[in-house]
């Protein structure tokens, strides 16, 4: 079965960096879009970034553009989220997700994504 396993979360000071990983298994994801979402306490699930596994094209939320970078390693079946210049408002549980839609504009709505990881906590201290 499809499994997405996030890792790399933790506590970081404001202005610091963190890299999240999402190891994907269970099927070929070559036609998929892979996304990162986050959810802070008391808030809804928010789109962060997405990439197409096949082309490497990317999309970012305005709140993280220029600070976060999404990438993928096809050989390792792993998607990364490099988080630089983090802010306290980046504190949330971060989730990796997979959308089987292989063409068109990459989705930013969480309900478009069929598969989800368990999440990893990121806490940014001020």
N, C-alpha and C positions, 0 to 999 in steps of 0.2 A: 504494500500500500504506500501511498505518497506520504513522505515524512519531510518536514521542514524543521530543522533544529537550529535555533539561534544561540549564540554565545558572544561573550565579549563585553557584556554590560558591567556596570560597577559604579563606584563613586569617583567623581572627577571634579577638580576645581574649575570655576568659571575661567574661561580663556584657554583651557586645556584641550586635549584631544583624546578620542576614543575610537576604536575600530570594532564594529559589530560584524559578525559572520553569520551566514545562514547556509547550512549544509543541506542540500536537497537530494532526496533519493526516492526510489520507488517507480520511476518512469522517466522517459525522455522529456526534458523541458525545452527542447530546442524551439518550439513554436510559441512558447509562453512569454508573457510579461511577468517580471518579478518585481514585487513592490515592498517597500518598507512603510509601515504605519506606526503611529504612536498613540498612546492613550494616557493622559494625565488623570489623577484622581478627580472624580466628579465631572469629567469632560468626555465628549464623544471621541470615537476613533478618528484620527486625523492622518491624511495622506502626507508622507514625507518625500518619497522619491520612488522612481520606478525605472526599470531598464528592460529592453528586449533581449532575451537570451541569445537570439540568433544574430542580431545586428549590433548590439551594444548601445543602441540609441537610448537616451536618458530623458527624464522629466523630473522636475523638482518643484516642491512647494515654495512659494515666495519667501516664506519665513526661514528657509534653510539654504536658499540659493547663494552660492559663493562661499558657503561654510562647509557644507556636506557634499560628499562625492559617493555616488553609487557605482559599483563595478562588479564584474563577474569573472570567474576563472572557470572556463569550460572544462578543463582537464580535471579539476577538483569538484565540479558540480557545486560550486559555492558562490554566493553573492555576498558582497561586502558593503558596508556603509561606513565610510571614513567621516568622522565627525570632528571638525576643527573649530576653534574659537567658540566653544560651547558656552551657553548661557543658562542661568537658573531655569528659565522658561522651557528649556529643552528636557527638563526632568519629566520622565514618563516611562511606561513600559513600552518597549519597542517590539513590533511584530514583523515577521517576514511573511509574505503571502505570494501566491501564484495564481495568475489569471490565464486560462487557456486560450483566450482570444489572441490569435496570432497576427492580426493586422489592424490597421487603423490607428486612431489616437489611443495612447495608453490610458487606461482607466485610472481615475483618482478616487472613485467611490469604492468604499470597502466592500460593498455587497457584490461588486463585479468579480471579486477574487474568490476562488473556490477552495483553496487550500491555505491553511494557516499554521504557523508555528506556535509554540507555547508562550513565547514572549521572553524578553530579557530586560531587567530593570536598569535604567540609567538615571543616576542622581547627580545633579550638578550643584555644588555648594558655592555660595557667594563669598 
